[in-house]
Amino acid sequence: MLLFVDESGFDESGTPCEVLAGVAIAEDNLWNLVRAIRACERDHFGDYLRNLLSDETKGRKLLKTKRFKLAGRKVQISPGDLTRLAHSLLVKGKAAREQKLADSGGTMIELVAYSRQVLSFVHTVLDIAAGFSVQVFATMVDPKAPRPDSGKLRKDYVYLFERYFYFLETLPHRERGLVVFDELEKSKSHGLLHQMAAYFLGTQTGQYRSSRIVPEPFFVHSDLTTGVFLADLTAYILGWGWRLHRMSQPVRTELQPFAAKLHDMQFHGEKPKPDGSGIWQLHGITYIDDLRGQADRDLAEP
């Protein structure tokens, strides 16, 4: 089982929630899922997005507020023309970049068509993921949440790995979980590797969970990896569109239909209580307002 992980809102981008998101994809489903999403790109845009865009496909670019405003303009476009017009806009944009032109010459009808195709594409991608039984995990954090001073693995990672572990526990015993991250700056990658090693090898809980999760992650180029694209899309949508009643962060209502699809794809499971008195219900998407572990909170108390 592969868990593709990405995050959103940790770079002071103005996102109301910091989100660490993961999507779990079975190895025997991965290539068919990739093929289905690539076919979806061609159906919506006439080609693969990596061939048409200047940089990697990101949720924040696909689903920015302007996209919804353009898609909602009262412009009549027949369904059969949407792909052709969207493709035309992307080709013009690519040519303008290559020629270093200030204006691509895209028309309003092309912009509207492209925006409508983008929203349809994202909806379809989420439906494809659901059809392949992709499981969603995410830890959402208040940007003002207290942070630990130590170099320990952050609490949002611990929560993410906890739920991934209990998902793996529902699978045959031979099944192991691999973790795949978007490539980070080299120093950050090393830091995360050390923190994960300290957690999985140096704590009792981590050692127990390493029986199902391989402690050494892989780092990949996100612009070449469909799984990381799904994780990025998940993180962005949840950061703006998913809320619990106790969360006070602002929400973009236009993203809530997308968030509802991710909500339905999240893992649901159980965790036994340490004293054996029962079980806790676990949900793949969770919210925390304090990134410190118990030890750090105890040290902070006067």
Secondary structure as UniProt FT lines:
FT   STRAND          2..8
FT   TURN            10..11
FT   STRAND          18..25
FT   HELIX           27..45
FT   HELIX           49..52
FT   HELIX           59..62
FT   HELIX           65..71
FT   HELIX           79..99
FT   HELIX           108..131
FT   TURN            132..133
FT   STRAND          135..141
FT   TURN            143..144
FT   HELIX           155..168
FT   TURN            169..170
FT   TURN            173..174
FT   STRAND          177..182
FT   HELIX           186..202
FT   HELIX           204..209
FT   TURN            210..212
FT   STRAND          218..220
FT   HELIX           222..224
FT   HELIX           226..241
FT   TURN            245..246
FT   HELIX           253..255
FT   HELIX           256..265
FT   STRAND          268..272
FT   TURN            274..275
FT   STRAND          279..283
FT   STRAND          285..288
FT   HELIX           294..300
//
